[in-house]
Amino acid sequence: MPGTVKTRMCPPLIPDEAASLHGSLVMDAVERTRPLREFDVFLACTPRMDHPFFQALAARHRIRLCEQVGEDLGQRMDHALTTVFNSGYAHALLVGTDIPNLSARHYERAKALLQTTDVVLGPTEDGGYYLVGAKHSVPALFADIPWSTGDVLAQSRARAERAGLVVGLLEPERDLDTFDDIRAFLRDDAGSGNQALSTRTGNVLHTLTQRHGNASPP
């Protein structure tokens, strides 16, 4: 909903623009799970899972919906993983929806790493992580972490290792938290030749940079 997502991009974006970008990234994340025949897909929803946007995604892609529950990001992630494990699953991967490069290979690599580790983390270039995988609930991994800082990954790894858990790492990726991240991602994507963006999200990002290309951070 406008005003509740991608707020670190506002300004220069207005809430409706931020919501449009977020919606496109969520659709990308769901659509890119199609090749994963051995995975069941859950989407953790907020403010509520009966919102028409989520219901349409669930009907189109046959995914399962659950509510986001918790006062901060750590509590919401812990609740999402616990929900999956309580449904009888032996492994779970939790990913963010703001990683334009996210693809089936990230899931497959994380699944493979969980064969020899207890926890898998996918680092972001700003010191956080875009994926966490585990074989059971790990509430200690999410408690008292300084979210939205450059210390998230380091402190999360330290928590896991203090708990005696073996941690595996995926390759780093860029997430889209700020407007500067959009600029940097488009620059890197143009030079890579990977064409990682969907046409929909590519159009959104290019439109936003055309509208706000000269904007400076507040």
C-alpha positions as CSV (number, residue, x, y, z in Angstrom):
1,M,0.0,0.0,0.0
2,P,1.3,3.5,-0.7
3,G,3.1,5.0,2.3
4,T,3.9,1.6,3.8
5,V,6.5,0.1,1.4
6,K,9.8,1.4,0.1
7,T,9.6,4.4,2.4
8,R,13.4,4.9,2.3
9,M,13.0,5.9,-1.3
10,C,10.5,8.7,-0.4
11,P,11.6,11.3,-1.3
12,P,12.5,11.5,-4.2
13,L,9.7,9.0,-5.0
14,I,6.2,9.7,-4.1
15,P,4.3,6.9,-2.2
16,D,2.4,5.7,-5.3
17,E,5.6,5.3,-7.2
18,A,7.2,3.4,-4.4
19,A,4.2,1.1,-4.2
20,S,4.2,0.5,-7.9
21,L,7.9,-0.5,-7.7
22,H,7.3,-2.8,-4.8
23,G,4.3,-4.5,-6.5
24,S,6.4,-5.2,-9.6
25,L,9.2,-6.7,-7.5
26,V,6.8,-8.9,-5.6
27,M,5.4,-10.2,-8.9
28,D,8.9,-10.8,-10.2
29,A,9.8,-12.8,-7.1
30,V,6.7,-15.0,-7.3
31,E,7.0,-15.5,-11.1
32,R,10.6,-16.6,-10.8
33,T,9.6,-19.5,-8.6
34,R,7.8,-21.2,-11.5
35,P,10.8,-23.4,-12.4
36,L,11.1,-24.7,-8.8
37,R,9.1,-27.9,-9.1
38,E,10.4,-29.3,-5.9
39,F,9.5,-26.2,-3.8
40,D,6.2,-25.2,-2.2
41,V,6.0,-21.4,-2.2
42,F,4.6,-19.2,0.5
43,L,4.1,-15.5,0.4
44,A,4.1,-13.6,3.7
45,C,1.6,-10.7,3.3
46,T,1.0,-7.4,4.9
47,P,-1.2,-5.6,5.8
48,R,-3.4,-8.6,5.3
49,M,-3.5,-11.6,3.0
50,D,-7.0,-11.1,1.8
51,H,-5.9,-8.0,-0.1
52,P,-6.9,-8.4,-3.8
53,F,-3.3,-8.1,-5.0
54,F,-2.2,-11.2,-2.9
55,Q,-5.4,-13.1,-3.7
56,A,-4.7,-12.6,-7.5
57,L,-1.1,-13.8,-7.1
58,A,-2.2,-16.9,-5.2
59,A,-4.9,-17.8,-7.7
60,R,-2.6,-17.3,-10.7
61,H,0.5,-19.0,-9.4
62,R,-1.0,-21.5,-6.9
63,I,1.1,-20.2,-4.0
64,R,0.2,-20.2,-0.3
65,L,-0.4,-17.1,1.7
66,C,0.4,-16.3,5.3
67,E,0.3,-13.2,7.4
68,Q,3.3,-11.2,8.4
69,V,3.3,-11.1,12.2
70,G,5.6,-9.2,14.5
71,E,6.7,-5.7,15.5
72,D,10.0,-5.6,13.6
73,L,11.6,-7.4,10.7
74,G,13.2,-10.0,12.8
75,Q,10.0,-11.1,14.5
76,R,8.2,-11.2,11.1
77,M,11.0,-13.4,9.5
78,D,11.0,-15.7,12.6
79,H,7.2,-16.0,12.4
80,A,7.3,-16.8,8.7
81,L,9.9,-19.5,9.1
82,T,8.1,-21.0,12.1
83,T,4.9,-21.1,10.1
84,V,6.6,-23.2,7.4
85,F,8.2,-25.5,9.9
86,N,5.0,-26.0,11.8
87,S,3.4,-27.1,8.5
88,G,5.7,-30.1,8.5
89,Y,8.6,-28.9,6.3
90,A,12.2,-30.0,7.0
91,H,13.8,-27.1,5.2
92,A,12.8,-23.5,4.5
93,L,14.2,-20.6,2.5
94,L,13.0,-17.1,3.2
95,V,13.8,-14.4,0.6
96,G,13.3,-10.7,0.2
97,T,11.3,-9.3,-2.7
98,D,13.6,-6.4,-3.5
99,I,16.4,-8.4,-5.3
100,P,16.0,-7.9,-9.1
101,N,18.7,-10.5,-9.8
102,L,16.9,-13.2,-7.8
103,S,16.5,-16.4,-9.8
104,A,16.0,-20.1,-9.5
105,R,19.7,-20.7,-9.2
106,H,19.7,-18.8,-5.9
107,Y,17.1,-21.2,-4.5
108,E,18.9,-24.3,-5.9
109,R,22.3,-23.2,-4.5
110,A,20.8,-22.5,-1.1
111,K,19.1,-25.9,-1.1
112,A,22.4,-27.6,-1.9
113,L,24.2,-25.7,0.8
114,L,21.7,-26.8,3.4
115,Q,22.8,-30.3,2.9
116,T,26.1,-29.5,4.6
117,T,25.2,-26.5,6.8
118,D,22.6,-25.4,9.4
119,V,21.9,-21.9,8.1
120,V,22.4,-20.3,4.7
121,L,22.6,-16.5,4.2
122,G,22.6,-14.6,1.0
123,P,24.6,-11.3,1.6
124,T,23.6,-8.0,0.1
125,E,26.2,-5.4,-0.8
126,D,25.0,-3.0,1.9
127,G,25.8,-5.5,4.8
128,G,22.4,-7.2,5.1
129,Y,21.1,-10.3,3.5
130,Y,18.5,-11.2,0.9
131,L,18.0,-14.9,1.8
132,V,18.0,-17.0,4.9
133,G,17.6,-20.8,4.9
134,A,17.4,-23.2,7.8
135,K,16.5,-26.7,8.9
136,H,14.5,-25.6,11.9
137,S,13.4,-22.5,13.7
138,V,16.3,-20.2,14.7
139,P,14.8,-17.4,16.8
140,A,18.2,-16.4,18.1
141,L,19.2,-15.4,14.6
142,F,16.6,-12.6,14.5
143,A,16.6,-11.2,18.1
144,D,18.1,-7.7,18.8
145,I,19.6,-7.3,15.3
146,P,20.1,-3.6,14.2
147,W,17.9,-3.9,11.1
148,S,18.5,-1.5,8.2
149,T,22.2,-1.1,9.1
150,G,25.4,-2.4,7.6
151,D,25.9,-4.7,10.6
152,V,23.0,-7.1,9.9
153,L,24.9,-9.9,8.2
154,A,27.9,-9.8,10.5
155,Q,25.8,-9.9,13.7
156,S,23.5,-12.6,12.3
157,R,26.4,-14.8,11.4
158,A,27.9,-14.2,14.9
159,R,24.6,-15.2,16.5
160,A,24.3,-18.3,14.5
161,E,27.9,-19.4,15.2
162,R,27.5,-18.7,18.9
163,A,24.5,-21.1,18.8
164,G,26.8,-23.7,17.3
165,L,25.3,-23.5,13.8
166,V,27.3,-23.9,10.6
167,V,26.7,-21.0,8.2
168,G,26.9,-21.2,4.4
169,L,27.0,-18.1,2.2
170,L,25.6,-17.4,-1.2
171,E,27.0,-14.9,-3.7
172,P,26.3,-11.3,-2.8
173,E,23.6,-9.3,-4.6
174,R,22.3,-5.8,-4.7
175,D,19.0,-5.0,-3.1
176,L,16.9,-1.9,-3.8
177,D,16.5,0.0,-0.5
178,T,17.2,3.5,-1.7
179,F,17.0,5.5,-4.9
180,D,20.7,5.4,-5.2
181,D,20.4,1.6,-5.2
182,I,18.2,1.9,-8.3
183,R,20.8,4.0,-10.1
184,A,23.6,1.7,-9.2
185,F,21.7,-1.4,-10.1
186,L,20.7,-0.1,-13.6
187,R,24.4,0.9,-14.2
188,D,25.7,-2.5,-13.2
189,D,22.9,-4.3,-15.1
190,A,23.6,-2.4,-18.3
191,G,27.3,-3.4,-18.1
192,S,26.8,-7.0,-17.2
193,G,24.8,-8.1,-20.2
194,N,22.8,-10.5,-18.0
195,Q,19.3,-8.9,-18.7
196,A,18.2,-9.9,-15.2
197,L,15.3,-7.5,-15.1
198,S,11.8,-8.4,-16.2
199,T,10.4,-6.1,-18.8
200,R,7.8,-4.8,-16.3
201,T,10.3,-3.9,-13.6
202,G,12.8,-2.6,-16.1
203,N,10.2,-0.2,-17.4
204,V,9.4,0.9,-13.9
205,L,13.0,1.5,-12.9
206,H,13.8,3.4,-16.1
207,T,10.7,5.6,-15.7
208,L,11.6,6.4,-12.1
209,T,15.1,7.4,-13.0
210,Q,13.9,9.5,-15.9
211,R,11.5,11.3,-13.5
212,H,13.9,11.7,-10.6
213,G,17.4,11.3,-12.2
214,N,18.7,14.5,-10.8
215,A,17.4,14.0,-7.3
216,S,19.8,14.1,-4.4
217,P,19.5,12.1,-1.2
218,P,17.7,14.2,1.5
